[in-house]
Amino acid sequence: MKTRQVILITGSTRGLGKHLRQHLTAQGHDVYGSARAEVPGDDHHLSLDVTDAAAAAKAVQTVIARAGRLDVLINNAGSHLLGAALETSDVELRCRSSRGRSTACSRRHGRSSAPPSTASSRASSCCAPSHRVPRSSKRC
């Protein structure tokens, strides 16, 4: 007989994460899902932005508090970055992936309701002093 596992899947509201959650639940596992969006009425869903380390730690603690343990973490949450991977520094990758999310870069520059060209002109540097962002850039 298989052992029932307590599983947390990030990015579980659509695509592969959604299907994994459904499949593993049908197999008899205790599966918790997470995504940035709220899912009303789902007591096994946690609202989580995985780029926020404190929120990620809280989600893990919530699963442990509810289920008594956490056996498996499937990190399925995704983001994208257009450009040549070999030409992208770690700092730039962190900065670009934080666009529109509550991470260090957006906290530093603040969210603005101004048009992107106005908002980006405020942000002449980003995340690290060595990373310069052109004033014409519409990215963080």
C-alpha positions as CSV (number, residue, x, y, z in Angstrom):
1,M,0.0,0.0,0.0
2,K,1.3,3.5,-0.9
3,T,2.0,6.0,1.8
4,R,-0.2,9.1,1.8
5,Q,2.1,12.1,1.2
6,V,1.5,15.7,2.2
7,I,2.4,17.7,-1.0
8,L,2.6,21.5,-1.7
9,I,2.5,22.5,-5.4
10,T,3.3,26.1,-6.4
11,G,1.6,27.5,-9.5
12,S,-1.3,25.1,-9.1
13,T,-4.3,27.0,-10.5
14,R,-3.7,26.2,-14.2
15,G,-1.7,24.1,-16.6
16,L,0.7,21.4,-15.3
17,G,0.3,22.5,-11.7
18,K,-3.5,22.1,-11.8
19,H,-3.3,18.7,-13.4
20,L,-0.7,17.5,-11.0
21,R,-2.8,18.6,-8.1
22,Q,-5.9,16.8,-9.5
23,H,-3.9,13.6,-10.2
24,L,-2.1,13.5,-6.9
25,T,-5.4,14.2,-5.0
26,A,-7.1,11.4,-6.9
27,Q,-4.2,9.1,-5.9
28,G,-5.1,9.8,-2.2
29,H,-2.4,12.3,-1.3
30,D,-3.1,15.4,0.8
31,V,-2.3,18.1,-1.8
32,Y,-2.0,21.8,-1.1
33,G,-1.8,24.2,-4.0
34,S,-0.6,27.8,-4.2
35,A,-0.7,30.7,-6.7
36,R,-0.7,34.4,-6.5
37,A,-4.4,34.5,-7.1
38,E,-7.0,33.8,-4.4
39,V,-9.2,30.7,-4.8
40,P,-12.3,31.3,-2.7
41,G,-13.8,28.2,-1.1
42,D,-10.6,26.0,-1.5
43,D,-9.3,25.2,1.9
44,H,-6.2,23.5,0.4
45,H,-5.2,26.6,-1.6
46,L,-2.6,29.1,-0.3
47,S,-2.2,32.5,-1.8
48,L,1.6,32.8,-2.4
49,D,4.0,34.9,-4.5
50,V,7.0,32.6,-4.6
51,T,9.4,35.6,-5.2
52,D,8.6,36.7,-1.6
53,A,10.8,34.5,0.7
54,A,8.8,35.4,3.9
55,A,5.5,34.4,2.2
56,A,7.0,31.2,1.0
57,A,8.2,30.3,4.5
58,K,4.7,31.2,5.9
59,A,3.1,28.9,3.3
60,V,5.3,26.0,4.3
61,Q,4.5,26.6,8.0
62,T,0.8,26.8,7.2
63,V,0.9,23.4,5.5
64,I,2.8,21.9,8.5
65,A,0.4,23.5,11.0
66,R,-2.6,22.0,9.1
67,A,-1.3,18.6,8.1
68,G,1.4,18.0,10.7
69,R,4.2,17.7,8.1
70,L,5.2,18.5,4.5
71,D,6.7,15.6,2.5
72,V,7.0,16.9,-1.0
73,L,7.3,20.4,-2.5
74,I,6.8,20.7,-6.3
75,N,8.0,24.1,-7.4
76,N,5.9,24.7,-10.5
77,A,5.4,28.5,-10.3
78,G,6.8,30.1,-13.4
79,S,7.8,33.4,-14.9
80,H,9.5,34.3,-18.1
81,L,12.3,36.5,-19.3
82,L,12.8,37.3,-23.0
83,G,16.4,37.6,-24.0
84,A,19.6,35.7,-24.3
85,A,20.1,33.7,-21.0
86,L,23.9,33.8,-21.4
87,E,23.9,37.6,-21.6
88,T,21.8,38.1,-18.5
89,S,23.4,38.7,-15.2
90,D,22.0,37.3,-12.0
91,V,21.2,40.8,-10.7
92,E,19.3,41.7,-14.0
93,L,17.4,38.4,-13.9
94,R,16.3,39.1,-10.3
95,C,15.3,42.6,-11.2
96,R,13.4,41.7,-14.4
97,S,11.6,38.8,-12.7
98,S,10.4,41.2,-9.9
99,R,8.4,43.4,-12.3
100,G,4.9,43.9,-11.1
101,R,5.5,41.8,-7.9
102,S,6.2,42.7,-4.3
103,T,9.9,41.9,-4.3
104,A,13.0,44.0,-3.6
105,C,13.0,45.8,-6.9
106,S,9.4,46.9,-6.9
107,R,9.6,47.8,-3.2
108,R,12.6,50.0,-3.9
109,H,11.0,51.8,-6.9
110,G,7.4,51.5,-5.6
111,R,4.4,50.8,-7.7
112,S,3.3,53.7,-9.7
113,S,0.1,54.4,-11.6
114,A,2.1,56.6,-13.9
115,P,2.7,55.5,-17.5
116,P,5.7,53.2,-17.8
117,S,7.9,55.8,-19.4
118,T,7.4,58.1,-16.4
119,A,7.8,55.3,-13.9
120,S,11.0,54.1,-15.5
121,S,12.6,57.5,-15.6
122,R,12.5,57.5,-11.8
123,A,14.4,54.2,-11.8
124,S,17.9,54.9,-13.2
125,S,19.4,52.1,-11.2
126,C,17.8,48.9,-10.0
127,C,18.4,46.3,-7.3
128,A,22.1,46.9,-7.3
129,P,24.3,49.9,-7.9
130,S,26.1,48.2,-10.7
131,H,23.0,47.5,-12.7
132,R,22.1,50.6,-14.7
133,V,18.8,50.8,-16.5
134,P,18.5,53.1,-19.5
135,R,16.0,56.0,-18.9
136,S,14.1,54.9,-22.0
137,S,13.6,51.4,-20.6
138,K,10.1,50.4,-19.7
139,R,11.4,47.7,-17.4
140,C,12.4,48.0,-13.8
